[in-house]
Amino acid sequence: MTCSTSPDAVRRIEGTLVVRSADGSPRADTDVVVEQTRHDVAFGNIGFDFVGLANDEHGEARENVFGGADPEAAERLEHLWLDVFDTATLPFYWAGFEPVQGQPDTRRLQAAAAWFRDRGVSVKGHPLVWHTLAPDWLREYPDSDVEATVRARVRREVTSFAGLVDTWDAINEVVIMPVFANEDRQNAITRLCRRIGRIPTIRLAFEEARAANPAATLVLNDFNLSTAYECLIEGVLEAGVQVDAIGLQSHMHQGYWGEERTQEVLERFARYGLPLHWTETTLVSGDLMPPEIVDLNDHRVDEWPSTPAGEERQADDVVRHYSTLLSHPAVEAVTYWGITDRGAWLGAPAGLVRADGTPKPAYDALRGLVRGEWWLPPTRLRTDGEGRVTVRGWAGTYSVSAGDRSASWQLRPDAPPAAVTLA
């Protein structure tokens, strides 16, 4: 696969729609309205801010262990989020999801997933297995019991959320997993990965998740985009582990990578023939993190404000980054990591909305792409003598209507003409 110079060259296609009446006859020479309702590519953001709102926790003194907005602030963010994004990532960090063994936060997260689903949003879980936020109580387990406990955790979550959450980061950041040090003690998942190896650890996560929900989309996710990740992917695929998508993180706190580097990453990871999910993207609207920082977590400042100049830079960077990603046919999903600056990771002004709830230029720029330049609004067309109409737009889900009758259909590349019945 090679990168195109324009997202339209890859994503905008032409298709034929056949419109029929209830008796099967073609609706010839009829005015119809065609409208896009969803993109084929997933445009995502984290949904952490809306967990409290979905559970009607107004006024409750409940600690938000995942950061983000309180329910009152989330209400003000809701329309901004839904006006751009169609896929939400919910937090399943084990340490926060089950701080006390046997007391998982299943009900609250199910309510949050249902809240998004009811609004037409797909939901992804992040992550099932990760060393950094492994629960403290798991450290006390002997090595012989850790693997069984991890397997049970994966089965439980994927089973409990099937139908609500059908895409998962099955395992996160395995490149560094066996060498990761958490505070002054090694966490139990690092111990497990060091004992059995990276590929067997990945295998257990994918196999348990697959058995619990065969219809799930399972992602191998990492921030390390070096050749070490490539070697790991090659080993996993050679071992016969069924990976549905490759997850690539791009937290650009030190500045936008630029088109050339981004395209180079796309080409290296597209060669495996799997869809690419850009799972975590951030671009800051304030001062950039110093370039000498190796681990982004090491940069701690008292305040990290958004600035007018930074906001203009962020808007330009968002347009360039998304345009580059969507110019490559392997990209299937792009998730921006945070709608708002409030509670943002590392305190960075990386949100698309300021802490006071007002949109930044980057929000308007991204919306202008996702719901403007890359979107087909209601368009009046006329069928020919055989009920056919030609539609040109971005691949995705569309509606067609005539009078008070409507139907949904898919515009997909290389697909035969779609047929719909307006009963």
Sequence and secondary structure as in RCSB ss.txt:
>XXXX:A:sequence
MTCSTSPDAVRRIEGTLVVRSADGSPRADTDVVVEQTRHDVAFGNIGFDFVGLANDEHGEARENVFGGADPEAAE
RLEHLWLDVFDTATLPFYWAGFEPVQGQPDTRRLQAAAAWFRDRGVSVKGHPLVWHTLAPDWLREYPDSDVEATV
RARVRREVTSFAGLVDTWDAINEVVIMPVFANEDRQNAITRLCRRIGRIPTIRLAFEEARAANPAATLVLNDFNL
STAYECLIEGVLEAGVQVDAIGLQSHMHQGYWGEERTQEVLERFARYGLPLHWTETTLVSGDLMPPEIVDLNDHR
VDEWPSTPAGEERQADDVVRHYSTLLSHPAVEAVTYWGITDRGAWLGAPAGLVRADGTPKPAYDALRGLVRGEWW
LPPTRLRTDGEGRVTVRGWAGTYSVSAGDRSASWQLRPDAPPAAVTLA
>XXXX:A:secstr
    S HHHHHEEEEEEEEEETTS B TT EEEEEEEEESSEEEEE GGGHHHHTT TT     TT S  HHHHH
HHHHHHHTT SEEEEE  HHHH SSTT   HHHHHHHHHHHHTTT EEEEE SB STT  GGGGGS HHHHHHHH
HHHHHHHHHHTTTT  EEEEEE  SSGGG  BTTB  HHHHHHHHH HHHHHHHHHHHHHHH TT EEEEEES  
SHHHHHHHHHHHHTT    EEEEEEEETT    HHHHHHHHHHHHTTSS EEEEEEEE SSS   TT SSGGG  
 S     HHHHHHHHHHHHHHHHHHHTSTTEEEEEES SBSTT GGG S  SB TTS B HHHHHHHHIIIIIT 
   EEEE  TTSEEEEEEESEEEEEEETTEEEEEEE TT   EEEEE 
